[in-house]
Amino acid sequence: MIVLLFVIHVAIALALVGVVLLQKSEGGALGMGGGGMSGFMTGRSTGNLLTRATMVLAAAFFTTSVLLVVLSARSQAPRSLIDQGPPSTQETPVVPAPPVAPAPPAPPAEPSPPLQK
């Protein structure tokens, strides 16, 4: 289910990128055709269609994003301690060993005679 939704999500994202690139920008970068009436669609109807397509694809993109998050969170949700119930086996508590007393320091060594040159 998640894989299918992810494939649809990627397809919507690619379509959204394509529709945004087809729109006419202020610089006229990749926008469709000029202002002539000889084209399939006039400038105004192209703008309306692309704007609506962008809105629909954006809504579908956000919807699939939210659904992917919800489905992935549901499949990886940690279980509550209340839901798990009491543990099946009782373990004996581990008692730490008493601290060991430090060993007394060694007596100082005898000083050595000075070295001669």
N, C-alpha and C positions, 0 to 999 in steps of 0.2 A: 504494500500500500504506500509506504513512504517512498519507495523507489519510483513508482509510477507518478506520484505527486511531484517528486523532484524533477522528473523528466518534463512534466507539464510546466513546471516552474521555469526551467531553463528555456523551454520553447517560448514562453511568454516574455521572458527577459530579452531573448534575441529579437522577437517581433517588436518589442517596445523600443529597442535600440534602433531598429530599422525605421520605424515610424517617426521617431524623433529626428533621425538623420534626413528624412524626406521633407520635413517641414522647412519652409523658407525662413531663413534667419535674416537679420538686418543686413548682414554682409552678402547674403545670397549664396552662401557656400555650397551646399548640396541640395538646395531647394529645387522643387520641380518647376520646370518651365517658366517662361516670362509671363507677360501680361496679355499675350495674343489670344484671340478667340478661336484660333485654329486647333488648339489642343483638345484632348478628350474631355477635360474638365476645366472650367474657368478658374481663375485665381481664388475667387471667393468660395466656391464649392469645394475646392481642394483644401483650403484652409479649414473649413468647417468639418470635412470628413476626417482630416488628419487630427484635428483637435479632439473630436469625439473618439476616434480610435485610440488616441493617447490616453484619454480619460478611462476608457474601458479597460485597456491593457494595464494601466497603472492600478486600477481597482483590483483586477485579477491578480496582479503581481503581489499586492499587499495581502490579499486573501490567501494566496498559496503560501506566502511567507509565514503568516500567522498559523495556518494549518500545519505546516512543517514543524514549527516550534512546538505546538501543542502535542503533535503525535510523537515527536522525538522525546519530549519531556515525560510523556506517559509511559513510553517503553523503557526509559532509564530511571524512573523515579525510585528513590531509595524507600525501602519499606520502613514503616514506623515501628518502634519498639512495642507499641500497644497492639499493632496488628500481628506481630510475631508471636505474642503470648509468652508464657514463662519458659525459661530454658529447660530442655529435656533432661539434662544431667546436672547434678549438683557436684561441683568440684570443691575439694577441701581448700580452705584459704592457705596461702603460702605465708608462713611466718618467717620474717627475716632473721638471719643469724645475729647473735649479739655482737657488738663491735669488739674487735680484738685490741687489747691494750698495746700501745707502742713499746717496742723493746727499749731498754735503758741504753743511753749513749755509751759508746766504748770509751775507756779511759784514755787520756791524752798520751801520745807516744813521747819517748825520751827525745830531747833535742839532739841533733847530730853535731859532731864537732865542726868547727869552721874549716872551710877548704883552704889549703895552702897553695900558693902560686909557685 
